[in-house]
Amino acid sequence: MRNTRKKLSLTDKLCEYSSYLQYNVGETSTGELRKRMKKVLTTAIEQELTERQRDCLRFYYNEGMKVNDIAQMMGLRPTTVYKHLLLAKKTLKKYAAYL
């Protein structure tokens, strides 16, 4: 069976969220908001995520790898990779809410 779900990237979500914040807060410069969001998320990725969570995010979003490929490469089960991605996104969403 072919997977028909659209793969969303982290940058897509950031753009949607920054648009919401710009509307909600009345920001005038989208560039400034993106810089601030990038700084907060970069710091959160470095300081709040585990090494495995960072690796899973990097391989999935930056490298465009599939979960099964990541699992095989890291010696994990696919469900474990999903769990790391879910926990990482949950943590990053919490920090993005403070912007």
Biopython code that builds the backbone (N, CA, C, O; Angstrom):
import numpy as np
from Bio.PDB.StructureBuilder import StructureBuilder

atoms = [
    (1, "MET", "N", (0.844, -1.183, 0.000)),
    (1, "MET", "CA", (0.000, 0.000, 0.000)),
    (1, "MET", "C", (0.886, 1.241, 0.000)),
    (1, "MET", "O", (1.858, 1.306, 0.752)),
    (2, "ARG", "N", (0.577, 2.176, -0.793)),
    (2, "ARG", "CA", (1.367, 3.383, -0.930)),
    (2, "ARG", "C", (0.934, 4.435, 0.083)),
    (2, "ARG", "O", (-0.257, 4.648, 0.307)),
    (3, "ASN", "N", (1.911, 5.082, 0.683)),
    (3, "ASN", "CA", (1.636, 6.128, 1.657)),
    (3, "ASN", "C", (1.274, 7.416, 0.921)),
    (3, "ASN", "O", (2.081, 7.947, 0.158)),
    (4, "THR", "N", (0.063, 7.915, 1.148)),
    (4, "THR", "CA", (-0.411, 9.099, 0.434)),
    (4, "THR", "C", (-0.392, 10.355, 1.294)),
    (4, "THR", "O", (-0.827, 11.421, 0.857)),
    (5, "ARG", "N", (0.117, 10.226, 2.522)),
    (5, "ARG", "CA", (0.164, 11.409, 3.379)),
    (5, "ARG", "C", (1.252, 12.355, 2.910)),
    (5, "ARG", "O", (2.320, 11.922, 2.479)),
    (6, "LYS", "N", (0.979, 13.640, 2.996)),
    (6, "LYS", "CA", (1.958, 14.649, 2.617)),
    (6, "LYS", "C", (2.962, 14.803, 3.750)),
    (6, "LYS", "O", (2.584, 14.917, 4.915)),
    (7, "LYS", "N", (4.221, 14.806, 3.406)),
    (7, "LYS", "CA", (5.272, 14.973, 4.395)),
    (7, "LYS", "C", (5.467, 16.461, 4.641)),
    (7, "LYS", "O", (5.797, 17.212, 3.723)),
    (8, "LEU", "N", (5.263, 16.878, 5.875)),
    (8, "LEU", "CA", (5.444, 18.272, 6.237)),
    (8, "LEU", "C", (6.843, 18.464, 6.781)),
    (8, "LEU", "O", (7.332, 17.633, 7.546)),
    (9, "SER", "N", (7.476, 19.521, 6.407)),
    (9, "SER", "CA", (8.798, 19.800, 6.938)),
    (9, "SER", "C", (8.673, 20.779, 8.095)),
    (9, "SER", "O", (7.669, 21.475, 8.250)),
    (10, "LEU", "N", (9.704, 20.806, 8.881)),
    (10, "LEU", "CA", (9.717, 21.702, 10.025)),
    (10, "LEU", "C", (9.641, 23.153, 9.568)),
    (10, "LEU", "O", (9.039, 23.983, 10.250)),
    (11, "THR", "N", (10.235, 23.465, 8.437)),
    (11, "THR", "CA", (10.199, 24.846, 7.948)),
    (11, "THR", "C", (8.786, 25.249, 7.534)),
    (11, "THR", "O", (8.403, 26.408, 7.688)),
    (12, "ASP", "N", (8.003, 24.296, 7.007)),
    (12, "ASP", "CA", (6.608, 24.603, 6.670)),
    (12, "ASP", "C", (5.847, 25.007, 7.919)),
    (12, "ASP", "O", (5.099, 25.984, 7.915)),
    (13, "LYS", "N", (6.041, 24.251, 8.984)),
    (13, "LYS", "CA", (5.348, 24.549, 10.232)),
    (13, "LYS", "C", (5.819, 25.883, 10.809)),
    (13, "LYS", "O", (5.012, 26.639, 11.350)),
    (14, "LEU", "N", (7.125, 26.183, 10.698)),
    (14, "LEU", "CA", (7.634, 27.450, 11.205)),
    (14, "LEU", "C", (7.025, 28.618, 10.469)),
    (14, "LEU", "O", (6.692, 29.632, 11.082)),
    (15, "CYS", "N", (6.873, 28.493, 9.158)),
    (15, "CYS", "CA", (6.271, 29.574, 8.368)),
    (15, "CYS", "C", (4.823, 29.792, 8.778)),
    (15, "CYS", "O", (4.383, 30.931, 8.929)),
    (16, "GLU", "N", (4.079, 28.700, 8.959)),
    (16, "GLU", "CA", (2.689, 28.823, 9.390)),
    (16, "GLU", "C", (2.617, 29.475, 10.770)),
    (16, "GLU", "O", (1.790, 30.355, 11.008)),
    (17, "TYR", "N", (3.487, 29.037, 11.670)),
    (17, "TYR", "CA", (3.468, 29.559, 13.030)),
    (17, "TYR", "C", (3.894, 31.024, 13.057)),
    (17, "TYR", "O", (3.312, 31.825, 13.789)),
    (18, "SER", "N", (4.906, 31.379, 12.263)),
    (18, "SER", "CA", (5.343, 32.775, 12.248)),
    (18, "SER", "C", (4.255, 33.677, 11.679)),
    (18, "SER", "O", (4.097, 34.810, 12.134)),
    (19, "SER", "N", (3.499, 33.193, 10.690)),
    (19, "SER", "CA", (2.387, 33.975, 10.149)),
    (19, "SER", "C", (1.326, 34.207, 11.216)),
    (19, "SER", "O", (0.770, 35.300, 11.330)),
    (20, "TYR", "N", (1.051, 33.160, 11.998)),
    (20, "TYR", "CA", (0.083, 33.285, 13.084)),
    (20, "TYR", "C", (0.570, 34.302, 14.109)),
    (20, "TYR", "O", (-0.187, 35.171, 14.541)),
    (21, "LEU", "N", (1.847, 34.187, 14.497)),
    (21, "LEU", "CA", (2.375, 35.117, 15.486)),
    (21, "LEU", "C", (2.370, 36.544, 14.978)),
    (21, "LEU", "O", (2.065, 37.477, 15.721)),
    (22, "GLN", "N", (2.709, 36.712, 13.708)),
    (22, "GLN", "CA", (2.722, 38.056, 13.134)),
    (22, "GLN", "C", (1.324, 38.669, 13.215)),
    (22, "GLN", "O", (1.172, 39.843, 13.552)),
    (23, "TYR", "N", (0.319, 37.877, 12.906)),
    (23, "TYR", "CA", (-1.059, 38.363, 12.978)),
    (23, "TYR", "C", (-1.461, 38.610, 14.424)),
    (23, "TYR", "O", (-2.045, 39.645, 14.749)),
    (24, "ASN", "N", (-1.145, 37.652, 15.289)),
    (24, "ASN", "CA", (-1.602, 37.691, 16.671)),
    (24, "ASN", "C", (-0.905, 38.777, 17.483)),
    (24, "ASN", "O", (-1.554, 39.450, 18.284)),
    (25, "VAL", "N", (0.386, 38.963, 17.300)),
    (25, "VAL", "CA", (1.149, 39.896, 18.107)),
    (25, "VAL", "C", (1.266, 41.262, 17.458)),
    (25, "VAL", "O", (1.553, 42.249, 18.135)),
    (26, "GLY", "N", (1.048, 41.330, 16.150)),
    (26, "GLY", "CA", (1.157, 42.596, 15.453)),
    (26, "GLY", "C", (2.590, 42.904, 15.057)),
    (26, "GLY", "O", (2.957, 44.073, 14.934)),
    (27, "GLU", "N", (3.405, 41.877, 14.853)),
    (27, "GLU", "CA", (4.795, 42.085, 14.429)),
    (27, "GLU", "C", (4.796, 42.777, 13.067)),
    (27, "GLU", "O", (3.926, 42.541, 12.229)),
    (28, "THR", "N", (5.783, 43.628, 12.874)),
    (28, "THR", "CA", (5.865, 44.318, 11.596)),
    (28, "THR", "C", (6.885, 43.676, 10.668)),
    (28, "THR", "O", (6.762, 43.795, 9.449)),
    (29, "SER", "N", (7.883, 43.003, 11.214)),
    (29, "SER", "CA", (8.932, 42.434, 10.387)),
    (29, "SER", "C", (8.944, 40.916, 10.508)),
    (29, "SER", "O", (9.278, 40.373, 11.561)),
    (30, "THR", "N", (8.582, 40.238, 9.435)),
    (30, "THR", "CA", (8.592, 38.782, 9.430)),
    (30, "THR", "C", (10.013, 38.265, 9.553)),
    (30, "THR", "O", (10.245, 37.235, 10.186)),
    (31, "GLY", "N", (10.975, 38.972, 8.952)),
    (31, "GLY", "CA", (12.372, 38.566, 9.032)),
    (31, "GLY", "C", (12.888, 38.549, 10.462)),
    (31, "GLY", "O", (13.601, 37.625, 10.853)),
    (32, "GLU", "N", (12.535, 39.561, 11.243)),
    (32, "GLU", "CA", (12.944, 39.623, 12.641)),
    (32, "GLU", "C", (12.324, 38.481, 13.436)),
    (32, "GLU", "O", (12.982, 37.871, 14.277)),
    (33, "LEU", "N", (11.066, 38.201, 13.166)),
    (33, "LEU", "CA", (10.375, 37.129, 13.870)),
    (33, "LEU", "C", (11.005, 35.773, 13.538)),
    (33, "LEU", "O", (11.185, 34.937, 14.423)),
    (34, "ARG", "N", (11.338, 35.561, 12.272)),
    (34, "ARG", "CA", (11.979, 34.301, 11.879)),
    (34, "ARG", "C", (13.350, 34.145, 12.532)),
    (34, "ARG", "O", (13.715, 33.053, 12.967)),
    (35, "LYS", "N", (14.107, 35.241, 12.598)),
    (35, "LYS", "CA", (15.418, 35.176, 13.249)),
    (35, "LYS", "C", (15.281, 34.790, 14.710)),
    (35, "LYS", "O", (16.024, 33.949, 15.216)),
    (36, "ARG", "N", (14.317, 35.418, 15.386)),
    (36, "ARG", "CA", (14.095, 35.131, 16.804)),
    (36, "ARG", "C", (13.639, 33.683, 16.990)),
    (36, "ARG", "O", (14.106, 32.996, 17.899)),
    (37, "MET", "N", (12.727, 33.220, 16.129)),
    (37, "MET", "CA", (12.232, 31.855, 16.230)),
    (37, "MET", "C", (13.349, 30.853, 15.946)),
    (37, "MET", "O", (13.464, 29.837, 16.631)),
    (38, "LYS", "N", (14.165, 31.138, 14.944)),
    (38, "LYS", "CA", (15.276, 30.245, 14.606)),
    (38, "LYS", "C", (16.257, 30.143, 15.763)),
    (38, "LYS", "O", (16.761, 29.061, 16.062)),
    (39, "LYS", "N", (16.529, 31.273, 16.413)),
    (39, "LYS", "CA", (17.455, 31.279, 17.546)),
    (39, "LYS", "C", (16.907, 30.453, 18.709)),
    (39, "LYS", "O", (17.632, 29.657, 19.304)),
    (40, "VAL", "N", (15.645, 30.641, 19.026)),
    (40, "VAL", "CA", (15.029, 29.905, 20.129)),
    (40, "VAL", "C", (14.998, 28.409, 19.830)),
    (40, "VAL", "O", (15.337, 27.595, 20.688)),
    (41, "LEU", "N", (14.591, 28.046, 18.611)),
    (41, "LEU", "CA", (14.504, 26.626, 18.268)),
    (41, "LEU", "C", (15.884, 25.975, 18.169)),
    (41, "LEU", "O", (16.051, 24.821, 18.562)),
    (42, "THR", "N", (16.863, 26.696, 17.653)),
    (42, "THR", "CA", (18.215, 26.156, 17.589)),
    (42, "THR", "C", (18.751, 25.892, 18.992)),
    (42, "THR", "O", (19.350, 24.847, 19.245)),
    (43, "THR", "N", (18.536, 26.829, 19.892)),
    (43, "THR", "CA", (18.966, 26.656, 21.279)),
    (43, "THR", "C", (18.235, 25.487, 21.925)),
    (43, "THR", "O", (18.848, 24.693, 22.639)),
    (44, "ALA", "N", (16.946, 25.373, 21.687)),
    (44, "ALA", "CA", (16.169, 24.270, 22.257)),
    (44, "ALA", "C", (16.645, 22.931, 21.704)),
    (44, "ALA", "O", (16.741, 21.956, 22.450)),
    (45, "ILE", "N", (16.942, 22.869, 20.412)),
    (45, "ILE", "CA", (17.431, 21.624, 19.818)),
    (45, "ILE", "C", (18.755, 21.225, 20.461)),
    (45, "ILE", "O", (18.962, 20.054, 20.780)),
    (46, "GLU", "N", (19.645, 22.184, 20.649)),
    (46, "GLU", "CA", (20.958, 21.892, 21.209)),
    (46, "GLU", "C", (20.906, 21.529, 22.687)),
    (46, "GLU", "O", (21.640, 20.648, 23.135)),
    (47, "GLN", "N", (20.040, 22.203, 23.449)),
    (47, "GLN", "CA", (20.087, 22.055, 24.905)),
    (47, "GLN", "C", (19.000, 21.159, 25.487)),
    (47, "GLN", "O", (19.209, 20.572, 26.549)),
    (48, "GLU", "N", (17.867, 21.034, 24.842)),
    (48, "GLU", "CA", (16.737, 20.333, 25.440)),
    (48, "GLU", "C", (16.488, 18.932, 24.877)),
    (48, "GLU", "O", (15.851, 18.110, 25.536)),
    (49, "LEU", "N", (16.979, 18.652, 23.675)),
    (49, "LEU", "CA", (16.731, 17.350, 23.064)),
    (49, "LEU", "C", (17.877, 16.398, 23.362)),
    (49, "LEU", "O", (19.020, 16.816, 23.547)),
    (50, "THR", "N", (17.554, 15.115, 23.405)),
    (50, "THR", "CA", (18.603, 14.115, 23.559)),
    (50, "THR", "C", (19.349, 13.971, 22.238)),
    (50, "THR", "O", (18.892, 14.452, 21.202)),
    (51, "GLU", "N", (20.487, 13.314, 22.282)),
    (51, "GLU", "CA", (21.272, 13.127, 21.066)),
    (51, "GLU", "C", (20.493, 12.327, 20.023)),
    (51, "GLU", "O", (20.540, 12.641, 18.834)),
    (52, "ARG", "N", (19.783, 11.305, 20.465)),
    (52, "ARG", "CA", (18.985, 10.505, 19.525)),
    (52, "ARG", "C", (17.862, 11.316, 18.904)),
    (52, "ARG", "O", (17.584, 11.184, 17.712)),
    (53, "GLN", "N", (17.213, 12.158, 19.708)),
    (53, "GLN", "CA", (16.147, 13.003, 19.175)),
    (53, "GLN", "C", (16.704, 13.960, 18.133)),
    (53, "GLN", "O", (16.096, 14.153, 17.080)),
    (54, "ARG", "N", (17.860, 14.563, 18.419)),
    (54, "ARG", "CA", (18.493, 15.468, 17.454)),
    (54, "ARG", "C", (18.847, 14.725, 16.169)),
    (54, "ARG", "O", (18.607, 15.227, 15.071)),
    (55, "ASP", "N", (19.418, 13.530, 16.309)),
    (55, "ASP", "CA", (19.792, 12.753, 15.127)),
    (55, "ASP", "C", (18.562, 12.383, 14.296)),
    (55, "ASP", "O", (18.577, 12.496, 13.071)),
    (56, "CYS", "N", (17.502, 11.944, 14.967)),
    (56, "CYS", "CA", (16.284, 11.569, 14.242)),
    (56, "CYS", "C", (15.695, 12.768, 13.504)),
    (56, "CYS", "O", (15.286, 12.644, 12.350)),
    (57, "LEU", "N", (15.649, 13.925, 14.159)),
    (57, "LEU", "CA", (15.148, 15.141, 13.503)),
    (57, "LEU", "C", (16.004, 15.503, 12.298)),
    (57, "LEU", "O", (15.481, 15.816, 11.229)),
    (58, "ARG", "N", (17.311, 15.461, 12.472)),
    (58, "ARG", "CA", (18.226, 15.832, 11.388)),
    (58, "ARG", "C", (18.065, 14.908, 10.194)),
    (58, "ARG", "O", (17.961, 15.368, 9.057)),
    (59, "PHE", "N", (18.046, 13.601, 10.450)),
    (59, "PHE", "CA", (17.931, 12.655, 9.338)),
    (59, "PHE", "C", (16.567, 12.754, 8.656)),
    (59, "PHE", "O", (16.476, 12.662, 7.432)),
    (60, "TYR", "N", (15.512, 12.941, 9.443)),
    (60, "TYR", "CA", (14.159, 12.960, 8.884)),
    (60, "TYR", "C", (13.875, 14.256, 8.115)),
    (60, "TYR", "O", (13.401, 14.220, 6.980)),
    (61, "TYR", "N", (14.168, 15.392, 8.741)),
    (61, "TYR", "CA", (13.815, 16.666, 8.119)),
    (61, "TYR", "C", (14.911, 17.213, 7.199)),
    (61, "TYR", "O", (14.617, 17.634, 6.080)),
    (62, "ASN", "N", (16.142, 17.214, 7.642)),
    (62, "ASN", "CA", (17.220, 17.805, 6.835)),
    (62, "ASN", "C", (17.677, 16.883, 5.718)),
    (62, "ASN", "O", (17.882, 17.325, 4.588)),
    (63, "GLU", "N", (17.837, 15.603, 6.031)),
    (63, "GLU", "CA", (18.340, 14.658, 5.037)),
    (63, "GLU", "C", (17.213, 14.029, 4.210)),
    (63, "GLU", "O", (17.472, 13.444, 3.158)),
    (64, "GLY", "N", (15.967, 14.146, 4.677)),
    (64, "GLY", "CA", (14.827, 13.605, 3.946)),
    (64, "GLY", "C", (14.734, 12.083, 3.964)),
    (64, "GLY", "O", (14.139, 11.479, 3.071)),
    (65, "MET", "N", (15.323, 11.471, 4.980)),
    (65, "MET", "CA", (15.312, 10.010, 5.068)),
    (65, "MET", "C", (13.974, 9.509, 5.590)),
    (65, "MET", "O", (13.260, 10.228, 6.290)),
    (66, "LYS", "N", (13.642, 8.272, 5.245)),
    (66, "LYS", "CA", (12.426, 7.638, 5.742)),
    (66, "LYS", "C", (12.703, 7.020, 7.108)),
    (66, "LYS", "O", (13.842, 6.696, 7.444)),
    (67, "VAL", "N", (11.637, 6.867, 7.883)),
    (67, "VAL", "CA", (11.763, 6.358, 9.244)),
    (67, "VAL", "C", (12.420, 4.973, 9.246)),
    (67, "VAL", "O", (13.285, 4.702, 10.079)),
    (68, "ASN", "N", (12.021, 4.106, 8.331)),
    (68, "ASN", "CA", (12.604, 2.764, 8.291)),
    (68, "ASN", "C", (14.102, 2.810, 8.010)),
    (68, "ASN", "O", (14.861, 2.024, 8.577)),
    (69, "ASP", "N", (14.534, 3.719, 7.145)),
    (69, "ASP", "CA", (15.956, 3.859, 6.838)),
    (69, "ASP", "C", (16.736, 4.396, 8.041)),
    (69, "ASP", "O", (17.850, 3.953, 8.321)),
    (70, "ILE", "N", (16.138, 5.348, 8.738)),
    (70, "ILE", "CA", (16.774, 5.906, 9.939)),
    (70, "ILE", "C", (16.919, 4.809, 10.995)),
    (70, "ILE", "O", (17.967, 4.674, 11.626)),
    (71, "ALA", "N", (15.859, 4.036, 11.174)),
    (71, "ALA", "CA", (15.876, 2.971, 12.169)),
    (71, "ALA", "C", (16.967, 1.949, 11.855)),
    (71, "ALA", "O", (17.706, 1.526, 12.744)),
    (72, "GLN", "N", (17.060, 1.567, 10.610)),
    (72, "GLN", "CA", (18.068, 0.587, 10.211)),
    (72, "GLN", "C", (19.475, 1.148, 10.422)),
    (72, "GLN", "O", (20.353, 0.446, 10.924)),
    (73, "MET", "N", (19.690, 2.392, 10.047)),
    (73, "MET", "CA", (21.002, 3.011, 10.169)),
    (73, "MET", "C", (21.428, 3.160, 11.640)),
    (73, "MET", "O", (22.590, 2.947, 11.985)),
    (74, "MET", "N", (20.460, 3.533, 12.501)),
    (74, "MET", "CA", (20.775, 3.774, 13.906)),
    (74, "MET", "C", (20.678, 2.514, 14.758)),
    (74, "MET", "O", (21.028, 2.535, 15.938)),
    (75, "GLY", "N", (20.207, 1.424, 14.171)),
    (75, "GLY", "CA", (20.061, 0.183, 14.931)),
    (75, "GLY", "C", (18.886, 0.213, 15.894)),
    (75, "GLY", "O", (18.939, -0.383, 16.970)),
    (76, "LEU", "N", (17.825, 0.908, 15.502)),
    (76, "LEU", "CA", (16.625, 1.041, 16.322)),
    (76, "LEU", "C", (15.441, 0.452, 15.580)),
    (76, "LEU", "O", (15.521, 0.139, 14.393)),
    (77, "ARG", "N", (14.343, 0.309, 16.304)),
    (77, "ARG", "CA", (13.090, -0.084, 15.658)),
    (77, "ARG", "C", (12.413, 1.172, 15.107)),
    (77, "ARG", "O", (12.592, 2.261, 15.651)),
    (78, "PRO", "N", (11.637, 1.026, 14.031)),
    (78, "PRO", "CA", (10.928, 2.195, 13.493)),
    (78, "PRO", "C", (10.029, 2.886, 14.517)),
    (78, "PRO", "O", (9.909, 4.111, 14.509)),
    (79, "THR", "N", (9.404, 2.115, 15.388)),
    (79, "THR", "CA", (8.540, 2.732, 16.411)),
    (79, "THR", "C", (9.346, 3.602, 17.364)),
    (79, "THR", "O", (8.844, 4.610, 17.862)),
    (80, "THR", "N", (10.593, 3.218, 17.620)),
    (80, "THR", "CA", (11.455, 4.027, 18.481)),
    (80, "THR", "C", (11.801, 5.343, 17.801)),
    (80, "THR", "O", (11.835, 6.388, 18.451)),
    (81, "VAL", "N", (12.057, 5.299, 16.501)),
    (81, "VAL", "CA", (12.344, 6.528, 15.752)),
    (81, "VAL", "C", (11.120, 7.446, 15.780)),
    (81, "VAL", "O", (11.250, 8.651, 15.995)),
    (82, "TYR", "N", (9.932, 6.875, 15.563)),
    (82, "TYR", "CA", (8.704, 7.675, 15.642)),
    (82, "TYR", "C", (8.579, 8.325, 17.021)),
    (82, "TYR", "O", (8.217, 9.497, 17.130)),
    (83, "LYS", "N", (8.878, 7.568, 18.059)),
    (83, "LYS", "CA", (8.774, 8.082, 19.420)),
    (83, "LYS", "C", (9.740, 9.249, 19.625)),
    (83, "LYS", "O", (9.364, 10.268, 20.205)),
    (84, "HIS", "N", (10.973, 9.110, 19.155)),
    (84, "HIS", "CA", (11.952, 10.193, 19.291)),
    (84, "HIS", "C", (11.511, 11.432, 18.522)),
    (84, "HIS", "O", (11.662, 12.550, 19.015)),
    (85, "LEU", "N", (10.970, 11.249, 17.324)),
    (85, "LEU", "CA", (10.478, 12.388, 16.540)),
    (85, "LEU", "C", (9.313, 13.076, 17.251)),
    (85, "LEU", "O", (9.259, 14.304, 17.317)),
    (86, "LEU", "N", (8.391, 12.289, 17.778)),
    (86, "LEU", "CA", (7.229, 12.836, 18.471)),
    (86, "LEU", "C", (7.639, 13.634, 19.703)),
    (86, "LEU", "O", (7.159, 14.747, 19.917)),
    (87, "LEU", "N", (8.527, 13.061, 20.509)),
    (87, "LEU", "CA", (8.966, 13.756, 21.725)),
    (87, "LEU", "C", (9.751, 15.023, 21.389)),
    (87, "LEU", "O", (9.616, 16.039, 22.071)),
    (88, "ALA", "N", (10.568, 14.961, 20.342)),
    (88, "ALA", "CA", (11.340, 16.141, 19.931)),
    (88, "ALA", "C", (10.403, 17.251, 19.465)),
    (88, "ALA", "O", (10.568, 18.405, 19.860)),
    (89, "LYS", "N", (9.428, 16.916, 18.633)),
    (89, "LYS", "CA", (8.484, 17.932, 18.142)),
    (89, "LYS", "C", (7.662, 18.519, 19.288)),
    (89, "LYS", "O", (7.371, 19.715, 19.304)),
    (90, "LYS", "N", (7.291, 17.671, 20.245)),
    (90, "LYS", "CA", (6.522, 18.145, 21.392)),
    (90, "LYS", "C", (7.348, 19.143, 22.215)),
    (90, "LYS", "O", (6.827, 20.170, 22.651)),
    (91, "THR", "N", (8.615, 18.843, 22.423)),
    (91, "THR", "CA", (9.497, 19.734, 23.171)),
    (91, "THR", "C", (9.692, 21.046, 22.426)),
    (91, "THR", "O", (9.629, 22.117, 23.029)),
    (92, "LEU", "N", (9.928, 20.972, 21.119)),
    (92, "LEU", "CA", (10.149, 22.190, 20.334)),
    (92, "LEU", "C", (8.896, 23.051, 20.262)),
    (92, "LEU", "O", (8.977, 24.279, 20.262)),
    (93, "LYS", "N", (7.745, 22.407, 20.200)),
    (93, "LYS", "CA", (6.482, 23.165, 20.175)),
    (93, "LYS", "C", (6.307, 23.948, 21.479)),
    (93, "LYS", "O", (5.810, 25.074, 21.475)),
    (94, "LYS", "N", (6.720, 23.343, 22.585)),
    (94, "LYS", "CA", (6.618, 24.010, 23.878)),
    (94, "LYS", "C", (7.488, 25.269, 23.895)),
    (94, "LYS", "O", (7.053, 26.312, 24.383)),
    (95, "TYR", "N", (8.703, 25.180, 23.371)),
    (95, "TYR", "CA", (9.598, 26.329, 23.359)),
    (95, "TYR", "C", (9.160, 27.372, 22.336)),
    (95, "TYR", "O", (9.355, 28.564, 22.571)),
    (96, "ALA", "N", (8.588, 26.974, 21.230)),
    (96, "ALA", "CA", (8.112, 27.915, 20.221)),
    (96, "ALA", "C", (6.934, 28.728, 20.759)),
    (96, "ALA", "O", (6.693, 29.847, 20.306)),
    (97, "ALA", "N", (6.204, 28.170, 21.718)),
    (97, "ALA", "CA", (5.052, 28.876, 22.281)),
    (97, "ALA", "C", (5.477, 30.083, 23.117)),
    (97, "ALA", "O", (4.661, 30.970, 23.371)),
    (98, "TYR", "N", (6.736, 30.132, 23.549)),
    (98, "TYR", "CA", (7.217, 31.237, 24.378)),
    (98, "TYR", "C", (7.658, 32.449, 23.585)),
    (98, "TYR", "O", (8.010, 33.469, 24.178)),
    (99, "LEU", "N", (7.649, 32.372, 22.272)),
    (99, "LEU", "CA", (8.091, 33.501, 21.451)),
    (99, "LEU", "C", (7.133, 34.662, 21.533)),
    (99, "LEU", "O", (7.357, 35.694, 20.900)),
]
sb = StructureBuilder()
sb.init_structure("model")
sb.init_model(0)
sb.init_chain("A")
sb.init_seg("    ")
for serial, (resi, resn, name, xyz) in enumerate(atoms, 1):
    if name == "N":
        sb.init_residue(resn, " ", resi, " ")
    sb.init_atom(name, np.array(xyz, "f"), 0.0, 1.0, " ", f" {name:<3s}", serial, name[0])
structure = sb.get_structure()
